[in-house]
Amino acid sequence: MTAPLVLLVDDNLDAREMYAIYLAHAGFRLSEASDGESAIAIARRDRPAVILMDATMPRMDGWEAARLLKDDPNTKHIPLIMLTAHAFAEHRQRAENVGADAFLAKPVLPDALAAEIRKVLARA
């Protein structure tokens, strides 16, 4: 059985590298993007099993990218987890409003991140 493909979207290279190492050790395959525009193109092309989306990025932020992905009939079924340093209730509500399936506040411990990915995959 092929490991699930996770699209990791974050403009911070260090964060992407750290999460990529954790997720690879947890048994996931990785695809990466550094902004919302790239994330949309990669999601449409690769059809990942789940998307981890940072909220604050250049060119197109994660909020807009998430909204566009959830409005697209070809990608709306892909579980999307907003991953952000913004941990206030209004950010959680905003994630829900754009169609995110889950919301995690950074920093996220590796085990908690892998567990959340497995949880949204089980619901999908």
Backbone as CSV, one residue per row, in Angstrom:
resi,resn,N_x,N_y,N_z,CA_x,CA_y,CA_z,C_x,C_y,C_z
1,MET,0.839,-1.178,0.000,0.000,0.000,0.000,0.888,1.247,0.000
2,THR,0.550,2.200,-0.843,1.330,3.430,-0.957,1.010,4.371,0.203
3,ALA,2.040,4.981,0.743,1.861,5.946,1.834,1.073,7.145,1.333
4,PRO,0.207,7.716,2.183,-0.565,8.894,1.778,0.349,10.073,1.455
5,LEU,-0.021,10.814,0.406,0.724,12.006,0.004,0.180,13.221,0.742
6,VAL,1.070,13.924,1.431,0.725,15.142,2.153,1.333,16.321,1.405
7,LEU,0.502,17.312,1.075,0.996,18.567,0.503,1.213,19.526,1.662
8,LEU,2.462,19.877,1.896,2.865,20.758,2.976,3.111,22.151,2.400
9,VAL,2.319,23.121,2.844,2.384,24.475,2.291,2.799,25.446,3.389
10,ASP,3.984,26.019,3.245,4.498,26.974,4.222,5.603,27.767,3.555
11,ASP,5.625,29.076,3.755,6.661,29.913,3.139,7.985,29.828,3.891
12,ASN,7.972,29.273,5.094,9.183,29.169,5.899,9.888,27.849,5.579
13,LEU,11.036,27.943,4.943,11.785,26.758,4.537,12.146,25.883,5.729
14,ASP,12.568,26.487,6.835,12.927,25.708,8.022,11.728,24.903,8.537
15,ALA,10.557,25.532,8.558,9.345,24.839,9.005,9.015,23.677,8.069
16,ARG,9.113,23.922,6.756,8.840,22.843,5.796,9.806,21.685,5.998
17,GLU,11.085,21.991,6.156,12.077,20.930,6.340,11.809,20.142,7.624
18,MET,11.490,20.836,8.697,11.233,20.183,9.979,10.003,19.273,9.871
19,TYR,8.893,19.810,9.370,7.680,19.006,9.252,7.865,17.868,8.253
20,ALA,8.619,18.095,7.192,8.858,17.041,6.195,9.586,15.861,6.831
21,ILE,10.565,16.135,7.662,11.302,15.060,8.344,10.364,14.288,9.266
22,TYR,9.584,15.015,10.069,8.654,14.371,10.985,7.659,13.495,10.227
23,LEU,7.093,14.053,9.172,6.043,13.332,8.453,6.586,12.128,7.696
24,ALA,7.786,12.248,7.159,8.403,11.104,6.481,8.615,9.969,7.481
25,HIS,9.071,10.295,8.680,9.269,9.281,9.715,7.951,8.674,10.180
26,ALA,6.858,9.439,10.034,5.537,8.947,10.425,4.886,8.120,9.315
27,GLY,5.575,8.001,8.172,5.076,7.145,7.108,4.328,7.829,5.989
28,PHE,4.472,9.139,5.873,3.789,9.873,4.802,4.772,10.241,3.696
29,ARG,4.269,10.354,2.471,5.040,10.931,1.367,4.743,12.425,1.360
30,LEU,5.707,13.241,0.874,5.556,14.682,0.936,5.677,15.351,-0.415
31,SER,4.875,16.391,-0.568,4.987,17.340,-1.660,4.984,18.695,-0.965
32,GLU,5.699,19.674,-1.507,5.822,20.953,-0.804,5.512,22.130,-1.724
33,ALA,4.995,23.197,-1.099,4.764,24.469,-1.786,5.092,25.588,-0.801
34,SER,5.524,26.733,-1.337,5.915,27.847,-0.474,4.919,29.007,-0.488
35,ASP,3.833,28.866,-1.240,2.800,29.909,-1.267,1.493,29.307,-1.764
36,GLY,0.424,30.070,-1.598,-0.897,29.579,-1.962,-1.073,29.278,-3.437
37,GLU,-0.515,30.107,-4.298,-0.644,29.877,-5.742,-0.013,28.544,-6.139
38,SER,1.185,28.287,-5.654,1.858,27.020,-5.947,1.078,25.851,-5.357
39,ALA,0.525,26.043,-4.170,-0.238,24.977,-3.512,-1.435,24.556,-4.359
40,ILE,-2.131,25.530,-4.916,-3.296,25.215,-5.742,-2.873,24.412,-6.962
41,ALA,-1.816,24.850,-7.624,-1.341,24.146,-8.821,-0.912,22.719,-8.481
42,ILE,-0.185,22.544,-7.382,0.286,21.219,-6.994,-0.881,20.332,-6.574
43,ALA,-1.832,20.882,-5.834,-2.997,20.096,-5.407,-3.799,19.617,-6.607
44,ARG,-3.978,20.471,-7.586,-4.723,20.080,-8.788,-3.976,19.014,-9.574
45,ARG,-2.658,19.097,-9.594,-1.845,18.154,-10.366,-1.666,16.815,-9.644
46,ASP,-1.328,16.876,-8.335,-0.932,15.669,-7.607,-2.058,15.004,-6.827
47,ARG,-3.139,15.725,-6.561,-4.261,15.207,-5.776,-3.786,14.535,-4.485
48,PRO,-3.194,15.320,-3.578,-2.688,14.738,-2.325,-3.822,14.175,-1.476
49,ALA,-3.466,13.330,-0.540,-4.447,12.758,0.383,-4.902,13.804,1.402
50,VAL,-4.020,14.737,1.733,-4.324,15.791,2.701,-3.410,16.983,2.420
51,ILE,-3.892,18.181,2.777,-3.115,19.414,2.612,-2.917,20.055,3.979
52,LEU,-1.659,20.383,4.309,-1.328,21.178,5.493,-1.041,22.585,5.000
53,MET,-1.858,23.560,5.402,-1.780,24.906,4.837,-1.455,25.939,5.904
54,ASP,-0.309,26.589,5.759,0.020,27.731,6.611,-0.915,28.874,6.230
55,ALA,-1.230,29.743,7.156,-2.159,30.839,6.882,-1.480,32.055,6.269
56,THR,-0.319,32.430,6.775,0.323,33.672,6.360,1.492,33.387,5.433
57,MET,1.309,33.754,4.156,2.347,33.527,3.140,2.286,34.647,2.110
58,PRO,3.368,34.837,1.365,3.368,35.850,0.303,2.563,35.382,-0.919
59,ARG,2.375,36.269,-1.851,1.679,36.039,-3.123,0.206,35.724,-2.917
60,MET,-0.112,34.629,-2.292,-1.488,34.286,-1.930,-1.442,33.590,-0.584
61,ASP,-2.164,34.134,0.388,-2.107,33.531,1.720,-2.891,32.216,1.762
62,GLY,-2.710,31.498,2.845,-3.346,30.200,2.993,-4.854,30.264,3.111
63,TRP,-5.370,31.368,3.657,-6.823,31.517,3.771,-7.468,31.521,2.381
64,GLU,-6.916,32.310,1.501,-7.465,32.407,0.140,-7.239,31.109,-0.631
65,ALA,-6.058,30.531,-0.495,-5.779,29.268,-1.186,-6.735,28.177,-0.700
66,ALA,-6.972,28.115,0.598,-7.898,27.113,1.143,-9.295,27.326,0.591
67,ARG,-9.742,28.568,0.558,-11.073,28.865,0.037,-11.198,28.432,-1.419
68,LEU,-10.187,28.748,-2.226,-10.220,28.382,-3.641,-10.186,26.863,-3.829
69,LEU,-9.374,26.174,-3.038,-9.316,24.718,-3.139,-10.642,24.079,-2.740
70,LYS,-11.287,24.608,-1.713,-12.562,24.049,-1.251,-13.730,24.440,-2.169
71,ASP,-13.562,25.490,-2.968,-14.589,25.876,-3.945,-14.446,25.133,-5.270
72,ASP,-13.306,24.477,-5.470,-13.011,23.781,-6.724,-13.537,22.345,-6.648
73,PRO,-14.426,21.943,-7.561,-14.961,20.579,-7.516,-13.896,19.495,-7.608
74,ASN,-12.742,19.805,-8.192,-11.674,18.818,-8.339,-10.816,18.651,-7.087
75,THR,-10.869,19.617,-6.166,-10.017,19.544,-4.968,-10.794,19.678,-3.658
76,LYS,-12.070,19.959,-3.723,-12.821,20.215,-2.485,-12.885,19.012,-1.555
77,HIS,-12.729,17.814,-2.098,-12.778,16.598,-1.282,-11.482,16.337,-0.506
78,ILE,-10.411,17.039,-0.842,-9.120,16.810,-0.180,-9.169,17.433,1.220
79,PRO,-8.950,16.637,2.263,-8.935,17.208,3.607,-7.832,18.269,3.727
80,LEU,-8.171,19.377,4.373,-7.252,20.498,4.494,-7.153,20.896,5.959
81,ILE,-5.921,20.948,6.441,-5.649,21.348,7.820,-4.936,22.692,7.791
82,MET,-5.547,23.704,8.405,-4.874,24.994,8.544,-3.869,24.861,9.673
83,LEU,-2.664,25.308,9.397,-1.541,25.195,10.324,-0.976,26.596,10.484
84,THR,-1.240,27.231,11.637,-0.892,28.635,11.761,-0.460,29.020,13.168
85,ALA,0.336,30.057,13.252,0.749,30.603,14.542,-0.365,31.452,15.151
86,HIS,-1.402,31.745,14.385,-2.542,32.538,14.858,-3.518,31.600,15.573
87,ALA,-3.520,31.641,16.895,-4.280,30.654,17.659,-5.532,31.211,18.326
88,PHE,-5.986,32.369,17.914,-7.171,32.958,18.524,-8.443,32.327,17.975
89,ALA,-9.522,32.473,18.725,-10.802,31.877,18.328,-11.247,32.362,16.957
90,GLU,-10.984,33.625,16.635,-11.408,34.129,15.328,-10.654,33.464,14.177
91,HIS,-9.421,33.020,14.438,-8.669,32.306,13.405,-9.235,30.899,13.202
92,ARG,-9.619,30.270,14.276,-10.258,28.954,14.180,-11.569,29.080,13.394
93,GLN,-12.326,30.134,13.682,-13.581,30.367,12.961,-13.310,30.668,11.486
94,ARG,-12.282,31.435,11.226,-11.928,31.748,9.830,-11.552,30.480,9.077
95,ALA,-10.824,29.583,9.731,-10.467,28.309,9.105,-11.729,27.529,8.751
96,GLU,-12.668,27.501,9.656,-13.940,26.825,9.387,-14.671,27.498,8.221
97,ASN,-14.647,28.822,8.199,-15.341,29.565,7.141,-14.770,29.306,5.745
98,VAL,-13.470,29.053,5.649,-12.867,28.782,4.331,-12.950,27.311,3.960
99,GLY,-13.499,26.490,4.860,-13.704,25.094,4.538,-12.661,24.128,5.064
100,ALA,-11.770,24.612,5.928,-10.744,23.726,6.484,-11.396,22.610,7.298
101,ASP,-10.796,21.444,7.229,-11.300,20.285,7.955,-10.757,20.224,9.377
102,ALA,-9.672,20.944,9.632,-9.075,20.978,10.968,-8.212,22.232,11.080
103,PHE,-7.858,22.554,12.312,-7.078,23.758,12.611,-6.065,23.401,13.686
104,LEU,-4.789,23.665,13.425,-3.738,23.443,14.403,-2.921,24.711,14.577
105,ALA,-2.629,25.044,15.826,-1.812,26.217,16.119,-0.351,25.796,16.241
106,LYS,0.533,26.542,15.572,1.974,26.291,15.659,2.489,26.824,16.989
107,PRO,3.513,26.237,17.509,4.184,25.039,17.008,3.370,23.798,17.334
108,VAL,3.421,22.830,16.443,2.692,21.581,16.609,3.712,20.472,16.847
109,LEU,3.505,19.709,17.886,4.391,18.582,18.140,4.209,17.534,17.040
110,PRO,5.283,16.875,16.651,5.223,15.913,15.538,4.152,14.843,15.704
111,ASP,4.033,14.285,16.890,3.030,13.243,17.100,1.615,13.791,16.954
112,ALA,1.403,15.013,17.424,0.076,15.630,17.308,-0.261,15.917,15.846
113,LEU,0.726,16.339,15.080,0.500,16.610,13.654,0.158,15.322,12.913
114,ALA,0.926,14.279,13.126,0.656,12.994,12.469,-0.708,12.453,12.887
115,ALA,-1.052,12.601,14.160,-2.348,12.125,14.649,-3.497,12.886,13.990
116,GLU,-3.340,14.193,13.832,-4.406,14.992,13.196,-4.558,14.615,11.725
117,ILE,-3.451,14.377,11.044,-3.514,13.952,9.647,-4.259,12.624,9.549
118,ARG,-3.913,11.696,10.400,-4.598,10.391,10.383,-6.076,10.533,10.695
119,LYS,-6.404,11.454,11.590,-7.807,11.665,11.962,-8.613,12.203,10.773
120,VAL,-8.088,13.202,10.072,-8.848,13.745,8.942,-8.895,12.744,7.783
121,LEU,-7.854,11.944,7.626,-7.871,10.918,6.582,-8.917,9.845,6.897
122,ALA,-9.066,9.499,8.157,-10.052,8.500,8.552,-11.482,8.992,8.309
123,ARG,-11.679,10.303,8.460,-13.027,10.880,8.233,-13.324,11.049,6.753
124,ALA,-12.282,11.123,5.931,-12.477,11.432,4.497,-13.070,10.258,3.738
